[in-house]
């Protein structure tokens, strides 16, 4: 077991200095998967808040930005691949720190299964478009084909991630560039249709779309904000790479902020263009049409992009596949850190001698994610909807814990300057409280058997049961680890402290 320093941070054998600002930002964008998140969220968000969709995206962006600022300050002080786990442990002690790490692992494993499912759906959709045979798209509804294809995607993504950050970075440059180009192309084409009078249900641009307070009810507002938080999730992968970046104290935080801002601008562009082209009605291509709400781009690709429609399907496929691969970075490096400090079995701290990557943790993440997807696919009538909603709660949990950890860790210097007050106290406090409120509200709402896909067990919503199961499983595992290896829980490998302690 490595000896703890005053800050508790010690090297883990990863490939240091292999990622720069551009590479970290590209991987951050990839993990968010803009094409994938937009095709799944544009319809439900428009149905909830109508033309105020850009305003709701703005509201969802604000807590993400506030939390990102807190993450950046924590990374400047303690660059460690454990991120939420390490920082919450330093601020609150081993118990809440362990649960913070567990929340990150669970959220990323859930989204890995979700991304693989989306990749399967769009693979067969793209093949159907390519060969002009709609029946190919229906293959995704056959359980054994779906789960088997998901396994292929999972193995491929795991292999690339296992080979380390250099391979990851090279793959991501191509996939991210492609999806960004296609999304901008789609947006411009939609606006051109509006100006030419050939749009489906053209709406003239109105600046009032950016006013979130024009949403007619608080319930609609809350639903829209929940969706907005989901679509921005994933930027924190840039922080889990901090031990592998150039200038680890500054590069990851800058990449996180840059990633959030770029994604926000892209989302606003696509949201406005789609509203202008489709409107919010219930017609064939209207955003209020429930038949297309779960996959807006599949419906609008032809009307907007004409003969180039297949490019949009390929963009969503590449988006989910790219994010599937880059998302492995987060849980693998968090499990690496937890193994390194004795919060997980020591085998999780193993580094591939060839690729300098957390090989064992990466493989475990893949196995668990595929198993989770296979079980959920068998249990749920709509596995993607239920896993997205469960994911949203896990995001709010570990982001909220980490944001509040920033407030508590820097509490003794919060009033030392205006910068410290805003970045180390006010911004993360507001962001953390917002996420905590959304977590509790969503947890209560998800008890309703009609919540999500409507799947339930004994009259209780499957989303609620899944979220509670994952949290309780974490608590049980935490006590098991406490019995097996108590050193971490006694503060012997990673000490609790404040920012001023680290400066002494």
N, C-alpha and C positions, 0 to 999 in steps of 0.2 A: 504494500500500500504506500503511495507516495506521501511524503511528509507534507503536512499543511503549512502554508505560509501564513503571514498575517492576513492577507486577503483571501487565502484559500485557493488561489489560482495556480495551477501548475501545468506544464505542457503534457500533451497526450500522444505525441508522435505523428500528428497529421502533417500533410505536406504544406509547410509554411510558405507564404509569399507566392502562391500559385494563381491567385485571383486578384485582378485589379478592379477599379471602380466600374468600368464598362461591363466586365464579366459578371460581377456581383449584381449589377442592375438588371442585366439580361436574365440571369437566373431568377431574380426576384419577380420580374414580369412573367416569366414562364410559369412560376409556381402559382401565381394568381390566375393564369390561364384566361385572358380576357375574352377570347372567342367562345370558349366553353361556358364561362359564367354568364355572358351576355345572352346567348341563345336560350339559356334556361331561366333567366331572370327578367328579361324585358317584358314578356307577357304578364307574369304575375304582378310585377311592380306597376305596370300600366293599369291592370285591372283593379289594383288597390287604390292608386292615387291619381289615375287619369293623366292629364297633361302636366301635372306637377312632378312627373318622374325626374326631370333634371334637378329640381329642388330637393327631392328626397335623396338623390345620389349625393348632393352637396352635404346634406345632414349626415349621411352615412360616412362621408369622407372625413368630417371633422373629428369624431372620436378616434378614427384610425390615425389621423395626423397627430393628434394630441398624445396618443399612446406611443406612436413612433418616435416622438421627441423624447419621451421618457426612456424608451429603449435605447436611444442614441446616447443619452447621458450615462446609463448603466454600462453600456458597452465601452464608452470612453474610460470609465473607471475600472471595469473588470471584463476585458475581452476574453470570453470563455465560450466554448462550443455548447455548453449546457444551457446557456441563456436563461430562460424562465426558471429552470430548476436551480441553477447556480445562484442567480440573483435573488430569488425568493428565499433561498436558504440563508444567504448572507444577511438579508433584511429581517426575516421572520423566524428563522430557525429551521431545523431539518424536517419537521412534520409538514408544515405548509409548503416548504420548498419542494419536498418529495411530491406532494399533490400537484404543485404547479408543473413539474416535469411530466407527471402522469397525464395531466390535461393536454399538454402539447402532444405527447405521444399518441394518445387516444384520438385527438382531433385529426392528426395527420394520417393515422392508419385508416380512420373512417373515410377521409377524403381520397386516400389512395384507392380504396375499393370503389368509391363513387366515380373517380376519374377513369378507372379501368372499364367500368360499366358504360360510361359515355363513349369511350374509345371503341368499344365493341359495337354500339348502336351506329355510330357514324362510319365505321368501317364498312358495314353491310349496306348502309345508305349510299355511300360513295360508290361502292361496287354496283349497286342497282342503277345509279345514274350513269355510270360509265358504260354498262352493258345494255341499258335501256330495258331492264327487266325488274319491275317493281317487286316481284316475288322474292328477290334476293334480300331485300330489306327486312322481310318477315322472318328470316332465319334467326334474327336476334331474339325472337320470341320463343324459340326452342331452348328449353332449359339447359340441356347438356352441351349444345353448341355455344350458347352464351357463356356458360361458366368455363368451358374449355378454351374459348377464344380469350376470355379474360385472363386465364392462366398464362397464355402465350404473351400477352401484353405485359403482364406482371414480371415474367421471367426476363423479357428483353429489357425492360426499364431497370430492373434490379442489376442486370449484367453491366449496363452502361454506368450506373451509379457506383457499382462495386469497383470499377476501373479508376475511380478517383475524379477529382475536380477538373483536370485537364480534358479528359474525355467528355465529362458532363458539359463543360463550357463550349467545346467545339460543336457538339450536337445542338445545344440550345441556340447558338447564334443563328443557325439556319432556320430552325423551327419557329423561333420567336419572330425573326424578320419576316418570314412568310405570312404568319397570321396578322401581324400589324399592317403589312402592305394590303392584304385582302380586306381588312376591316375599314381602312381608310378608303379603299376603292369602293367598297359597298356604300359607305356614307356619302361619298361624292356622287356616285351614281344615283342614289336616292334623291339627293337635292336636285340633280339635273332633271330627273323625272318630274319633280315638282315644278321647276321653272318652265319645262316644256309642256306642262299640262297633261302628262301621261301617268301621273301618280295614281294610286288606287283611291285614296280618300284624302286628298291634300289638305293640310292645315298650314296656314301662314305662320311663320315664326312669331312668337310672342314672348317678350322678356318676362312676362308674369309666370311663365313655366318654371322659373327659378325661385319662386316664392313658396317654400314648403308650408307656410302657414295658411295657404289657400286650400289645403286638403280638407275635405268636408267634415271629417270626424277624427277623433283621437285614435280610435281602433285602426282606421285605415292608415293613419300616420305611423303608428307603431308597427304595423305589418310591413309598411314600406321601408322603415328604418332597419328592421330585422333583415330584410332581403339585401339592403344596401351594405350592411356590415359583412354579410356573407361574400358579396362580390369583391370586396377589397381585401379579404383575408389571403395571407400567403407571403406578404412582404417581409415578414420576420425571418424567412429563410436566409436573408442576407446577413443576419446576425449570427445564425448558427454556423456560418462559414468563417467567423471572425478569426479563428486560429490559422486559417489557410489563406487569408487575404494579405495583400501588401498594406502596410500601415494599419494594423488591426485595431488601433484605438480610434481611428477616424473613418477609414474606408467603409466599413459595414454600416455605420450610422448614416453616412451620406448616401450610400446606395439605397438604404431603406426609405429615406425621405424622398429621394429622386424617383424611386419606383412608385411610391404612392401618388406623387404628383403627376407622373406620366400616365398612369392608369386612370386617374381622375379625369384628365383632359380627354383621353380616348373615350371613356365612358360617356362623357357629356356630348362629344361629337356624334357618337353612334346613337345615343338616346334622342337627341334633337332631330337628326336625319330620319330616324325611323318614325318618330311622331309625325314629322312633316309628310312622309310618304304614305303611311298607313292610317293615321288617325287612331282614335281609341274606340271606334265602333265595333260591332259584333259581326261585321261582314266577313267575306272570305279571307281577306288579308288584314283585317282590322286587329289592333292589339287587344281589343276586348273579346276576341273570338277564343273561347276556351279550347277549341280543337287545335289551335296552333300555339297556345300560350306556353306549353312545355318545351317547344323547340321552334322558336320564331324564325331562325335563319333557314331552317329546312323549308318553311313555307314561302319566305320572301326572297330566297336566292334567285329563283327563276324570274319573277316579276321585276326585280331590281337589277340583276346582273345579266339577264338574258343567257346567251350561249356560254357565258363564263360562270354559270351558277355552280358548277361542280367545284370551282375553286373555293367557294364558301364552305361547302361540306368538307373539303380537304383541310381548310383552315381550322374548323372545329375539331376535326380528327387530329391534326397535328398539335393543336392547342392542348387537348386532353392528354395526348401521348407525351408531349413535352413536359407538361405539368406532372404527369405520373412519374416521370423520371426525376425531375428536379425536386419533387416533394419528398423523395427518399432522403434527401440531404438532412432535413430537419429532425425526423425521429431517430435516424441512425446516429447523428451526432449528439443528440440529447441522451440516448441510451449509452453511447460511448462515455459521456461525462458521468452519468449515474453509475456506470460500472467502474470508472476511474476513481471516484470518490467513495465507493463501497455502498452506494444506495441500491445498486443492482449487482447481480453476480459478476465476478471479475472477468468472466469470459466475454462480457459485452465490451470490455475495454480493449479487446484485441484489435490490432491494426494490421492490415495486409502489408507484409514487408515489401511487396512489389509495387503496389499502387498507393500506399500510404493513406488508405481509406479505412473506415470502420467496417471491415468486411463482415464479421459475424452479426453485428447489429443490423446491417443492411439486409442480409438474408432473412433474419428473423422478422423484420418489418414487412418484407414481401410475403412471407409465409402466412403471417397473422392477417395481413390485409386481404389476401386472396381467400383465406378461410372465412373471414368475416363477410366478404362479399357473397360467397357461396351460400352461407347460412341465411343472410338477409334476402337473397334472391328467392330462396325457397319459402321464407316466411312472409314477405311483404308483397302486397299487390302492386306497389310502386316503390321499388327499392331506392331509386334515385331521389325521390321526394323525401322519403323518411330519413335517409342518411344525410341529406343536405340540412334538414331541420335539426337533427341530432348534432351535426357538425357545428351549426350555429351556436348551440348552447355551450359546447366545449370551447369554441373560440372565445366567447364572452368570459368563460370561467378563467382560462389561463392568461388571456390578455389582461383581464381585470386584476388578477393576482399580481402579475408582473408590473402593471402600472402603479398599483398601490405599494409594491415593494420599492419602487423608485422613490415615492414620497417618503417612505419610512427610512430607507437607507440614507437619504440625503437630508434628513430632517434637521440635523444640527447645523447645516450650512444654508438652509433654505432662505434665510433672511440676510445672507451676507452680501447679496447684490441683486439688482433687478433681474439679471439674467438667470441667476440661480432660482429666484422666486418663481419665475415663469416656467422655465424648462425643467427644473427638478422638483417643483412642488405643484403649482397651479395646473399646468397642462396635463401631467399624468393623473392628478387627482380628479379633475373633471372627466377625463377620458375613462378612468377606472370606475368611477361612480356610475356613469352612463351605462357601461357594459354590465356592471353588477345588477342594475335595475332591469336591464333587458334579459339577463340570465334568469332572474327570479320570475319575472313576468312570463317568459316563455316556458319555463319549467311548469308553472301552474297551469297555463293554457294547454299544454301538451297532454294533460291528464284526460282531456276530452277524447272519447273514442272516435270522434269525427276529425280530430286534428290530423294534419298531414294527408296521407293517402286514405285514411279511414281504417287502416289495419289496427286491430286491437286484440288484446288477450284478456278475457274476463271482464270486458267492458271498460278497460283502461287503455288509453292510447299507446300504440307501440313505440312512438317516439319518446314518451315519458318513461316507459319501462326500460327502453334501451339506454337512455341517458342515466337513469338511476342505477341500472346494472353496471354500467361502465364506471361510474363514480364509486359505487360500493366495492366493486372488484378492485379498484385502486386502493381503497382503504384497507381491505383484507390483505392484499399483497404487501402493502406497506408494513403491516404488523408482522407478516411472515418474515420480511427482510429485517425488521427490527430484532426478531428472535435469532435469525441466522447470523447476522453480521451487525452487532449493535454499535460498532465504532462510529459510523456516520451519524447515527441518531444521538450519540453522546457528544457530538461536535468535535470529534478528534480528527476528522479528515477535511471538513469544510466548516469554518467557524462563522458564527453569527457576529455581526458587527455593524459599524456605520462608516460613512465615507471618511470621517475624521480619524477613525481608528487606523484606516489604511494609510493615512498621511503621516502617522507618527513613526 
